[in-house]
Each structure stands twice: as C-alpha cells, then as structure tokens.
Amino acid sequence: MQKIVVIGNGMVGYKFCEKLIASGSGEKFEITVFGEEPRAAYDRVHLSAYFSVESASELSMAPSGWYKDNGITLHTSSLICEIDREKKIVADHKNNIYPYDYLIIATGSAPFVPDIEGIDTPGVFVYRTIEDLDAIKQYAVKARREYGGKAAILGGGLLGLEAANATKELGLATDVVEFAPRLMPRQLDDSASNMLQTKIESMGIGIYLNKSTSKIYGNNRIEALHFADGSQLKTDMLVISAGIRPRDELGRNAGLRTGERGGIWVDNKMQTSDASIYAIGEVAYYNGGIYGLVAPGYAMAEIAVNQICGGDKRMVERIDMSTQLKLIGTEVASFGDPFVDGNSASAIVFENKFSGIYKRINIDKESRTLLGGILIGDSSDYNTLFQLYINTMKLPETPEDLIIPNKSGETSAGSVMDLPDTAQICSCESISKGAICEAVNSGGCQSVKDVINRTKATTGCGGCKPMVTDLVGESLKALGKEVKETICEHFNYSRQELYDLVKINKVKDYNEALDLFGSGHGCEICKPVLASVFASIYMETANRQVTIQDSNDKFLANIQRNGTYSVVPRVAGGEVTPEKLMVLGQVARKYDLYSKITGGQRIDLFGAKLDQLPDIWRELIEAGFESGHAYGKSLRTVKSCVGSTWCRYGMHESVSFAIRIEERYKGLRSPHKLKGGVSGCIRECAEARGKDFGIIAVEKGWNLYVCGNGGATPKHAVLLAEQLDDETCIKYLDRFLMYYIRTAPPLTRTAPWLEKLEGGIEYLKQVVIEDSLGIAEDLEDEMQNLVDSYVCEWKQAIEDPEMMKRFRHFVNSDETDSSIEFVPMREQKMPKPWR
C-alpha cells in the first residue's frame, strides 16, 4: 500500500484528504497527516466567528472521529522539520521518521510582520489562528480594565478589517492603519474605498490612510504608534494583519524550486520540481503568484488528488480572485479586473451616497462582455454578474441596467436559469449549475439543505448560497413542487411556519425553539427573526432575550455614525404639552444632545453615550414619556395633521384619532417597521398614503389605505375600505396588521408583502373585510392581547439592575468612551468628521 504524507492540516490540507476519500481511492493509500496546531482542521475563513461561538469545535471542518473513520492517521501539535527527498522520508520535531511515496505540502502561510522598531513590545499580536484570537481576547480584557481600552489594526485589507470588527466587538475603541492611500487597495478603486471607509467610520472605527508605521512606543507595554510623517496614534493593543508570507521553508531547505518572492513552485499538475512532491494552497507558487483565497486552494487539492489517482486534470491557467463578503456589516464584492480602464474598456458607475451604495462594472468597448466590477453596500447581484464575467456571456443591449435600479428599485441582472449548465456556481467546491440542477431533477433533493449535503456547494466561503437557493427553487418549480422560503440553515421553516410552531407549542425561549424546531447553534439571521416572533405573539420586550436582538434593540436605541446613540420618546400623533416639551429641552441641554424634529412629528435627541441612556430615560419617563421604538421593527409613529380641531378644511378630528391609534399599537413588533398617518381631509397634509397604513377623512367617515411606504422605493398605499366609522376602521386595522405580522417574511415592508401576496389587494379585502378565511375574530383577539400586554421596555430596563449592566461602555469598567468627539454646527453640534 502506497503511503501519502500530508504536511499541514489547515483547510486545504483537510480538503485534500476529503477529496481523496470521496474519490473512492482512499483505501488504496496509507494516509498520514501532520498539523502544527493542537486541534484538527477548522474554518479559517470564518475565524472571526470564534468570538461569538461557544467553543472552537463549532469551526471544525469535520467531526472529531472523521479521520479515524476514514483510515487517516492525524498528528496534531506536530511539526515536520525536514524532508529527505532521496530517502523519501520526513522527520518531525521529535526526530520521528515517516516514509512517503507521495508528499503533499500544505503548510499555508504565516502573517507578514513588518520590521518595525518595538515590534516585540507586549500588546502586539497577529490575527491568524484560534490561539492568536484567544490571546487577543485575554489581552483585550486587560486593556479595558487597566489601560485606555484602545486597539489599532495594522492593515486595511480583508483580514485587517475583520480584525478591526473583532476588537470593536471586544469593547475596544478601534483604529485601522493602512500604508496605501485606500482600504482594500487590491480589490477597490478610490470611490469604492471612500464609500467603504464612510460606512466603517459610521460604526465608530477610525481610519488612517497613507500611514507608514516607523516605531512602536511603550514602557513594558504598547502605548502608541509613531508614523514616518511624524504623527502618532495612541493605542493599548496592536493587531497586525499586513499580509501573508508562504510557509515554504521546508521545500526551500529540501532543494525544491521556489518562486522569486517565495512559495514552492508547482506546475499545472500541482507537482513541484520533485515529481513525488505536490504543493497546494497558499504555499504553492503557481503561474507567477501566491493565492490567498480558499477556492484556488481547494481546486489545487482536487488536481493533486486526481493526479495521484492516475487522472489527467490540470489547473486552470488563470486563477480568479473574485470575492464576496460582509465586512463590519457592509457588503463588499470585487470580481474580474476591478480597475480596467483605458482604450479597451469602459466603466459604468452607480453611486448612492445616501444609501451607502457604490457599483461599478467594467465592460469591453463593444459592450459585449463583462471584464470585472466592484460592489459596495449592496452585493445582491454579485453572483449573476460574476457568472456573466466568468462565462464571457453576452451582455444586454443596455448593460447599465445590470447595476442601475429601475423605478421598483430592482436591477435586471437576469435569471440564474439563463446560465449554461457548465457555469461554476460554487467556486470553492467546483460545483456547476448542471450539478445542482441534476441533484434536484434526478437526485431526489427536495431542499437547499439536501443539495448542500449531496454536492457540498456553499460549504466553503458561502458566497454562492443565494444563487444555489435560486437554482434549487427554480428547479423545484419546474418539477411542479412547492418551494419553501426557509429562514436559514438552522431552521427549515418560513417565518410564518415558525410563528405557528412557536404559538401552538407555547415556546417562549430561543434555545427551546432551536432544540425543538432547528439544528446547530443559530446565527445572526434566525435570532432576530425569532425575537420578532416572540414579540409578535407575546408582546415580549427586547429586554428578556437580549442576545438574540438586532444591535439597536440590544441597547433600545439607534447607534449613530460616531458610536453615540439617539433618544426618541413617543409623541403620539405629534401632540405634546408645553410641560413635556420643556422637559425635552431640559434633558437635551443637560446632556448636551443635538435636537431635531423628525419627519414623524417627534423630537430626536442625538449624541448620547451608551452609559448615559439610562439616566436620560429615567428623567423622560418621570415626565411621562415612553419609548418611541425608533430602534425597533415595530410601530414608529402615526403622523397627523391638525384636523377639524384647528383647520378650516378639516372634516374629522385627525389628531385625536391618530393618538388613539398610536396608543393602541405602540410597541407592536412586526417583520419590519410600521408607520401610519391620519389626515383630516383629502388635502392629505399627514401624507397618509405614503405609510404602511393611512387614514383619510371623507364626508361619511374614514377611508383606510394600506401597504404604502417611503424610502428608496416609495409606494402609494392602496384603498382597503372606505367611509368607515372609528370602531370599524380600528377593527379592520387590527385584522390587517395581525395578518401581515403572521404571514410576512422577515424584514419585508407591507408594500412588497402585498406585491407578493397571491390575489393582491382583492384577496386582502376578502381576508380582512369579508373574513374569507374565518380567522377575523382570532386576529382581533390576538391584537387585543398584544395591546393589553404592552410594557414600556425602557421603564422595564431602568427598574432592573441586572438589565442596566448592558449599558456600560466597557464590560468590566464604569469608564465611558473617551474617543468620541464633536464639533460645532450652527448652534448645536455634530460628530467630528472622520480623518
């Protein structure tokens, strides 16, 4: 039996073993794997998720018994020190000798640590392994408790920005230092980088560009960075993420051919200059480059397996470095050549600074093919654009339609079913469109989960999952089968199904729901969905299960671009007494808050630090105010005109009715935010038809309109019922709102919900007015239960000392954030512009 030795048990080394076993030839070889780390292979792509999981095992590439079950001998915490090519043996750090017939070098790379004076000062870390993250977590606690609680990241590339998010989540004020004049210089142009920078700075992370770090200052610990231009940056921790260097020392010492700038040279068979030795992943120097993405590494592993098993597969000549990811809450994608310009190409750019969206596509001069592109803020079209690029597909006559939204806010990137069967959907696992469709059409797969289990599509970086989902859905529809939109991989149910399951089984806890109806440990998609479901059924406040809430709900306030928060008390119908108005002014002056009247007829107070929120709300609640839920997916406001009370055109008392409605539905949680309006006549001063529900006075009562909204894709509300008295209007509103809450997908406003509702407004009229489903009484009772269960969650929070702990800026300290800065603006203030 031939012996295969694999040096390196990272993602690519593991993938070699997995593909060898999957080939059916694994039993022909004796496989031995060596890994330097104390644990088996884990998902380094999603390394930052380590801060939110319960244990490192959740990142494992395979269960602990997988290696043994497949006849693989795994040595962890084992360092191979020497390769003897003549004897075809390797030696470990304990001088143990292991023979091989085939040797696979998958040693990956090491972080590049620049030669800076003071680089060995305590408090300086790299961001590469789980052990690195453990050390960072431990030191972060010390930095918060004993020092100023500030962190700096050296490197503004992909890993650097991930590291910045990690230190921010650890409670440290974070700055990013980049040598280049823009963030992600290899993937983004200046405009895209500026957009990304604005978004990141809005999360409270500082950005320093064009900075060359020349020295690290500190007396027994890091205290500051000194730059070549003479400036300094104070910090208590430094995380270096300035690039990688291939771990090629074993091959170099063994006399293998290497690249000019490092890496073990390989041909298109992944063979090194020694035919018995293969190199794969970040250690391999192929076609003049080192490739730091997982997809090329997986492809290399597949080629090496094929070659060893007697096949003739070859590595493609051009390695695609396209990437799609989410950085600090911002969608970022880059594909093909993002910078191509000049006589041979043209660039089409769409930029929406208000929404934080930048899109660029590069096309050839004949407008026939896509050469590359960049997406910031919205990468929903990435997969389709990438397929157009990678398959050299013909573009539409108006290629700008690929990225410029139409009046409905949609682009015309086309259908996934238009792609050829050979189109590679999952580049990490080399899965084609044909393979995915075949798994459904002939393989009996009934869901995305089935397809993933069979093909392993989406199990790498996960960027292809939206396209895989679309392919599975369209294939099932073509077979005449029902397509179900599930929440995520942890819950194989829609929101509507989860709503029913939670209600019928009287489940009141996320972990219980996960145990009963789901799998795994959950994610940032399903947790807020379940939080919404619990609130919609039980009127549960965001205080009970804080860990499953969206970021704003966790702190009962909207976070602003400099890391401060806004305070928005409820002002029902826009009516406020002089006494309450004076309290708002006094609070704003006392805490030095920027004050603004909102479009929803409330007063928004900006600039509150996290630790100030309880004190501010304590004063407001004592004055009779309640939470305005401006931070939640819930009822925001019911706007009103002055109506017949003051206006000579008013037909009904719109203010009183607006107050009654807002008081009724205050705190009502739903799949998305809700806004209402009541106008006292058809002159429509309250802009009621631009709301999720709008009520307009007519001669014989009220006309009720539903499913409108403003925003980027405004929709006029449509007439549901007319000439209603007060009680009937509220009854229909109860039914409409509860039916929407029951049936809408997550994060779906009422307007798009109605558009997708089979039968549209006519069907909705049948449900709400004619009670065609026989559920009208249930809907009314459910709404009344929610109304009767209302609690002001800010009042609830300030009365509970345990809840108050989450309003500390630092977990283990009462200190406040000293890094927040303001500048004057007119007679108030605003956040200091970012550097």
N, C-alpha and C positions, 0 to 999 in steps of 0.2 A: 504494500500500500504506500503510495507516494505521500510525502509529508509537505504540508503547506504551513509556513510560519508567517503570521501577520504581526508586524510591529506597529502598534498603535490601535487603541480601542476607542477612538472617537467616533463621530457619526459616519465617516466614510469607511473606516476600518470595519465597523459593525455592518455597514451596508454591503461590503464585500462578502462577509460571512452569510448574511441573509440571502443575497442573490445566488451564492454558491449552493446553499441548501435548497433554495427554490428551483434551481436548475435540475435537480434530481441527481446530480453527480456528487453530492456531498459525501455519500458513503464510500466513494472511491478514494477519499483522501483522509489522512490524519491531520486534523486542523488544530493548531496551537496559536493562541492569541495573547499578546503581551500589552498591558496598559499601565502607564505610569501612575495614573490616579487611583485612589483607593476604592473606586466604585466602577461598575460596568458602564458601558457607553450611555450617554444621556444627550438630550436635545439641547445643543449649544445655541441653536438658532433662537430659541425662546428662553435663553438663560435668564433674562430679566424677570421672567415669571417666577423665578425661585423666591423672590421676595414676597409673593402672595400665596404660595402653596404651603401645605402643611409639612412636607418633607421632600428631600431631594429625589426620593423614589418616584415621585409623580412626573419627573422629567425623564425617567428611564426609557431607553429605546425598546427594551424588551423585558418581560418578567425575569425575575432572578434565576429561574430554572431553565431558561431558554437555551443557554449554551450547552448545559449538560444534556438536556433532552435531545439536542441535535448533534451530540457526539463531539462537541468542541471543548477543548481544554482552555480555560481562561485564567491567566495570571494577572491579578491586579497588583498595584503598588510594586510593579516590576519594571526595572529599567534595563533595556538592552544597551550594552556598552560597546559591542564590537561585532562586526561582520567579517568573517573569514571566507572570502569568495572561493579560494582554492579548495578548502576542505568542505565548503558549503555548510558552515555552522554559524550560529550566533551565540554570544555569551552575555549573560545578564550581570547585574551589579554584584551578585554573589558568586560569580565565576561558574555558574551552572552552564553547561553546554547543551545546545539544541540543534540537531541537524535539520536540513531542509532540502527539498527538491525544488520547491518554488518559494521565493521570499517576496512578501508584499510589504513595502514600506509605506505606511500611512501615518507618519508621525506629525502631520499637520504643520502648524506654525506656532510661533511664540510672539507675544506682544513686542512691538518695537519700542524700546525705551531709549529716548534720546540722551546724548551725553551732556547733561546739564549739571553744573556745579550744585551740590547739595541734593542730588537725586536719591541718595540713601537716607535722607532725613526721615525719622519716624513720622508716619501720617501720609506717606506716599504709597499708592497701590496701583496695581494693574487690574484690568477687568477682563478676565479670560476664563476662569474655572469657578466651580462651586466653592472651592476653598478660598479663592480670591473674594468672592461675594460674602462668605462668612466673615472674613477679616474686615471687610468694608462695613458690614453691619455692626460688628462689635466696636469698631473704632468710631462709628457714627454716634453711638450712644455716648461715648466719652466726649466727643466733640460737642454734643448738645449740652451735656451736663457741666463740663469744666471749661470749655472754650467759648468761642462766639457762635458756633453752630453753622459755619460756612464751609462749602465744598467747591472746589474748582475741578473742571474736567479738561484735560489737555487733549484736544482733538475734536473737531466738529464734523466728523464723518458719521456713518451709520452707527457704529458701536459707541462712539463718543456721545451721541445724542441719547442713545439708550442708557448709557451710564448716567447721564445728566438726569434723566427721568427717575432712575433708581435712587440717586442721592436725594432728589427732591422728595420722593416718597418716604425716604427715611427721616424726613423732617429737617433737612439741611437747606439753608439758602444756597442756591447753586448758580455758578457761572460757568460758561463754556468758553474756552480759549482756543482759537484756531489760527494757525500760521497763514493760511490762504485768505484772500480777500472775500470769501463767501463760504457759507456752510455747504457741506457735501459737494466739494468742488469737482469731483469726478462724475457726479450724476446730474447736477443742476446748473442752469445758467444764472446770470445775475438776478433777473426778475424773479425767478422761482425761488432762489435763495433768499431774496428780500422778503417774499411772501412767507416762506417758512420761518424766517427769523422773527417776523412780526407775530406770527402765531405762537412761537415758542416763548417769546418775551411776554406775551399776554398771559402766560401761565406762571409768570414770576421768575423766569430763568434769565439771567443776564448773558449777553453775547459780546465777546471781544474778538474782533477780526483783525487780520494783519498784525498779529502779535507773535513775536519770536521770544520765547522764554529763555533767558540767559542765566538765571540763578534762582535757587530756592533758598529763602531765608528761614531761619528758625533756631531757637535755642532749645535743643533737645526735642523739638517737635516743629513741624512745618508751621510757619506763621504768615508767609507772604511769597508771592512770585514777583520776580524782577524781570522786566522786559527790556529788549535791546533798545527800545526808544526812550528808556529812562523812566517809564511809568511803572507803577506797582499795583498789585492786587492782593489784598489781604485774604487769607483763607486758612482754614483749620485742617483741611484734608485735600489731597490731590489724587485724582484717579486718572491714570494715563491710558489713553486709548488713541494712540497716534499712528496706528497701522500695524502690520504684521511682518514677520520675517520667517521664511520657511525653515523648518527644523531639518536641515539637510546634512548635519554633521556626521551622521552615521555613514551615509552614502559617500560623502566627501572623503572621510577617513579610509573608506574601503576602496577608494580609487575610482568610483563611478564618475561619469561625466556630469558636470553641473552647468547651470546657466551662469551668464556673466554676472548677474546680480543675485545669484543664489538659486536654490531649487535643484532637484535632481532631474536631469534631462531625461525625457521619455519620447518615444515615437508615437505614432497613431495607434499602436497596439498596447500602449502603456508600458512597454518594455524599456528598461534602462539600457545603458551600454553593455550590461551583462544580461544575456537572454534569459537567465533563470530568475532575474530580479525585476519586479514591477514596482512602480511608484504611482500613487493615486492621491488625489486631494490637494491640499494646499502646499504639500512638499514637492509636488510634481511641476517641473518646468516644461511646458508644452507650447510649441509654436510661439516662442518668444515671450511667454507670460506665466504668471502665477495667478490662480483664480480663487478668490476668497469667498465664493458662494457655494452653497450646498449642492445645487443642481449639477454643475460640472463635476464635482467630486463623485456624486452618485453615478453619473454617466461613465466616469473613469472606472469605477468599481465594476460596473456591468461589463465594460470592454475587457478588463483583466480577467474576470470570471470566464467570459466567452473564449478568450484566447487559451487559457489554461485547460479548458474543457474541449479544445480542439476546433473551436469555431473560427470564423474569419471576420468578425465585426471590427470596425475601425472607428476611432474617434473622429468626430466631425472636425473639419479644418478650422472653422470659425467658432469660437466659444461665445455664446450670447451672455451678456452680463446684465440683462434686464432685471429689474427688481421692483417689487411692490410691498410696501409695509406701512405700518402705522407708527409714527414717531411722536411721542408725547401727545397723544390724542389727535395727531394730524396725519391724514392720509397722504402718502408720498409714493410716487411711481416714476420710473425712468426706464425707457426701453430703446433698443437700437442705438443710433447715434443721436444723442440729445442736443449736440452742438452744431450739427452740419449746417453749413451756410455757404454763400458764395454763388458762383455762376451756375452750379449744377443742382441747386436745390432752393426751395422757398420755405419760409416758416409761416405758419398760421397760428396766431396767438389770441387766446381769450382770457381776459383778466377781470375779475370782480373783486375789488379790494374790500368792499363792504362785507361780502360773504367769505373773504379769505380764500378765493379760488383762482388758480392760475393753471392754464392748459396751453401746451404748445405741441404742435405736430410739424414735423419736417417732411416735405414731400418733394419728389423729383420735379424738374422743370415742366415736364409734360403732364403733371398732376395724375400720374398713373399709379404710382406705388408710394407706400409709406416708408420713410427711412428711419424714423425714430421719433421720440417725443418725451414730454415731461408733464406730470400731473401733480398739482399740489392742492390740498383741501378737499378734492373730490376725485377719487381714482376709480369710480364705479365702472367707467368704460375701459379700464386698463386691459382686461383680458381680451376684449374684442379688438381693440387697437393693436395689441401685441400679436394677435393672430393674423391681422391684416398685414402687419410688418413681416413676421417670421415666415409667412407663406407667400409673400410677394403677391398678394391678391390685388385685383384691380379696385381702385377707389371709386366712389360715387362721383357723378358729374360735378357736384358742389362739395368738395372734401371738407370745407369749413363746417358743414353740418355734423361732422363727426364729433366736434367739441363745443360748438356754439349752441346753447339751448334754444329750443323754439318757444313759442308762447306758453306751452304747457310745462316748460322747464325741463324738457327732455331733449336728448341728443339722438341722432339717427345712426348710431354705430352699427346697426344691423342685428340680425338674429344669429345666435350661435349655431343654429342648424344650417346656415349657409356655408359654414366652413367645410373644407374637404375632410373626408374620413381620416386622411393621413395627418391632419393638423395635430400637433403635440399640445395637448391641453395641460397636462401636469409635467412640467419640465424636470422636476426633481426625480420622478419615478419613470419618466419617458412613457407616459400613458397617452395614447392618441384618442381623438374623438371617436373613431371607429371602435376602439376597445371599450370605451364607456357605453356607447350605444348598444354594442353587442352584448354587454353584460346585462342590459335591461331586456333587449329584444329576444335573445336566445338563452341567456344565462339565468333567467328567473329572478333577477334582482328587482325588488319592489320599492326600494327607497335609496336615498343617497348613502345612508349607512351601509346598506347591502353592497353597493358599488364600491365604497371605500374598503370594506372588508375583503372584497374579491380582487380589486385592482391595486390597492394601496394609494390610489390617487388622493391628493390633498394632505397626505401624511408627512410631507416634507415641510416646506415653508408655509403651506396652507393658502397661498395667494390665489390658487386656481379654484377654490371652493365655490365661489359664486357661479363660475362657468360650468363646473361639474353639476351643480344643483340645477342650473337651467337645462343642461343636456338631459339629465335624468327626468326632469319634469316634462320636457317636450317629447321624449321617447315614450314615457308612460301615457301621455295624452294620445300619441299616435296609435297606441295599442288599445285605446278606449278605456284606460284605467284612471282611477281617481288620483289626483295629485294633491298631496297634503303639504302645506307650508308649516314646517316644524320650527320651533323656537331656536334650537341649536342642537349640537350633537349630544347634549346631556339630557334633553327632553324630546322624545319623538312625538311631540304633540304641538298643535297650534295653540295660540293664546286662548282661543275660545274653548278648546278642549281642556286646557289646564284650568281655566276658570270653572268649568263644570266639575272637573275632578276634585278641585280644592273645596268647592262648595258642598258637593254631595258627601264627600268623606270628612267634612268639617276639619280640614287640615289648617293649622294656623302657624306653622313654622317652616322655614325654607328647608332645613335639613330633613324634616319629616317628609316634605314633598319630594325631595331628591331621593330619599330612601324608597318611597312608595311608587313614584312615577318616573324616576330618572336613573341616571348612572353617572359614575365618575364623581368629580368634586365641584362641578358647576363652573360658571365663567361669568365674565362681565356683561354678557348678553342676557343670560337667563336670570341672573339675580335681580336686576331691576324689573324684569317682567313679572317675576313672582311677587316682588314688593308691590307692584301696581295691582296685581290680582288680589293680594291680601287687603290692600286698601280699598279696592272696589267692592269687596264682599263684606268686610268687617269694619270699614272706616278706620283701619289701623293707621296710626300716625307713623312718620318716618323715624320716630324715636325708639320703637320697640325692637326692630331688627336693623340696626344702623349699618352693619357690614354689607347688606345686600342693596343698599340705596345707591342711586347715582351720586356723583360727587357733590352737587349742590344740595341735594336732600340731606346728605350726611350732616351738613352744618346749617341747614334751614336758612340758607342764604345763597345768593348768586355770587360766585367768585368773579372778580374783575381782573383787568389785564395786568395790574401790578401786585396781585396776590391779596388785595383787600376785598371786602365784601360789601354788598349793598343791603340796605334795610328798607323793606316796603310793607308798611302796615296796611291793612284793609281799610279802604274808604268807600263803603258801599254806595254805589250809584254816583260816586263823585261828590257826595254831600258830606260836609264836615263843619262842626260847630266852631265858632271863634276860639273857644277854650282849647279844643283839641288842636286847632291849627297853631295856637301859640305853643302848645307842648311840643309839636313837631319842630318848630323854630328853636325852642329852648334846647331840645336834645341835639339838633344839628349844630348849634353854636357851642354847646358844652363839649361835644366830641369832635368838633371841627370837621363836619361832614359836608360834602358837596351836595346841594339840594336841587332837585329838578322835578317839575310836574311832568308826569308821563302821559303818553297818548291814551292811556286807560283811565285818566282822571284820578291819579293817585300821586303822592309825593314820594319820590325815590331819594334816599339818603345814601350817598356813596362815600367810600373811603374808610369804612370801619375795619379795624383789625380783628382777627379771629377772637382774641381774648376779650374784646370789647363788646361783642354781640350780646352776651347775657345781660350785661349792665344796661345796655341801650334798651333791650326789650323789656327789662324789668320796669324801667321808667314808662315806657309806652303802654305796657299792659296795665300799670297802675292808673294811667289816664283813660283807660277804656278801650285801647286799641287791641286788635288781634292780628295774628299772622295773615299777610296778604297772599301767601303761597306763590309769590312771584318766581320762586325757585323750582316749583314742582310741576309735574304733568297733572295739572288739576285746574279747577276754575280759577282764572286770574281776576277778571273784572267783568262787571255788567255796566257798560257805559250808558249814560243817559243825557238827554237834553233837559232843559228846564221845564218843558211841557206846559200844560194848561195852567200851572201854578203862576207863572210869570209871563209866558209868551202869548201874544195875541193870536197866533196861528195855532196854538196847541189845542188838540182835540181831546186828549186824555192826560191824566196826571202821570207822566212817564217817570218822574223821579221816584215817587212812592213805589211804583210797580218795579222799577229797576232795583231798588233797595230790598224789596220783598224777595225778589228772585235771587239776588246775590246772597242775602242772608240764608236763603233756603239751600243753595248749592255750595256754600263756602266750604272749602276743604275737600270737595268731591274729587277724588283721584280718578284718572281715566287713562286710556292708552296714549294720549297726547294732551297738550294744554287745551283749555277751553276758554273762549272769550264770547261774551254776549253784549247785546246792545238793545236799548229801548228808546225809540223815537216817538215823540208826542204827535207827530203828523207826518205826512208824506214828503215834507221838505227834508226829512232824514238827517237832522243835524247830529245824531248819535252814530251815524254810519253803521246802522244795524245790519245792513245787508253784506257787510264785509266781515261778519262774525260767524262763529260756529252756530250760534242761534241768534236771530234778530227778531225783535217785536216792533211793529209799526202801528201806530194808532190810525184807525179809519173811523168813519162816522158811526158804524154799528159795533165797534169793539176793537179787537186787535187782530192784525194779520201776523201769522207766525212763519218765519223763514228759517231754514236750516242749512247747514253744511256749506257755509262760506268761510273764507279766510283771506287774510292779507298775506304779507311776506313776499318771498321771491316769485311765487306762482299764485297770484291773487285769484280768488273765485268769488263770484256773487252767490250769496245764499239763494236758495230756491223756495218757492211758496209751498208750505206743507198744509196749512189750513188758514181760513180767513173768517173775519167777523166773529171772533171768539170773545166770550166773557173772561174775566180774570181767572176763575177756577178751571174752566175748560182749557185755557191756554197753559196753565201750570200742569194740568193733568197730561196733556199731550207732550209737554216738555219732559216731564218725568219719564214717560214711556220712551220717547226718542233718545234721551240721554242714557238710560239704562240699557236700551237695545244696542246703542253704539258701544257702551262700555263692555257689554257681554261679547260682542262679535268682532270688534275691530282688531286687526293685528297690532303688534307693538309699534309705538312711535308713528302712528298713522292718524293724521288730522281727519276731521269729519268730511272735508271735501274729497280727498282721494278715496276715503272709505265709501262714500256714496257712489263715486265713479265705478268702483269695482263691485258694488252691490248688485247682484243679478236682479234685473227689473227696475233698478234705479229708484227715482222718486215715487213712481207709481206704486212700486212694491212697498216702499217705506210707508206710504199713506195707508196701504192696506193693513200693515202691521200695527201702526200707531193709532190710526183713526177707526178702522173697521175691525180691528182685533182678529185678523185672519188666522193668526197662529194660536189664538186662545190663551195668550200669555199676558195680556194687558194688565190684569189685576196683579199678577206676580211682579211685573215691572214696577207698578205703583207701590206695592208693598216693600219691595227691595229698596226703592228710593227713599221711602219714608223711614225705613230702618237706618239707612245711612244718615239721613238728616237728623234723626233722633240721637245718633251716636257721635255727633261732631264734638271734637275737643280741639281747642287751640293748642297746637303742638309746641309753640314757643312757651306758652304758660305751663304746659306739662314739663317742658325741659328745665325751666329755671326753678321749678319746685322740687327737682330731683338731683341731689348732689352727685350721684353716680353719672347721670347724663351730662352734667356740667364738665366732667373731666375731658370730654372730647373737644372742648372749646379752648384748650390750651394750645398755643402755637407749637410748643415743644412737649413731647410726651412726658418727659421726666423733669421738666423745669417750668417754673411760672414766668420765665422771661418772655418778653414779647419780641416780635420780629423787628430788629433794628435796621434792616436793609431797605425798608420801604421808604421811598422818597416822593415828595410832591413839589410842584412848582405853582406859582400864582397863575390864575386865569380869570380875567375880568375881576370881579370882587370875591371870587371863590378860589378853588384850587383844582388841580388835575394831577394825574400821575406824571412823574418826571419822564420825559421822552427817553426811549431806550438808546443806548450808545450805538 
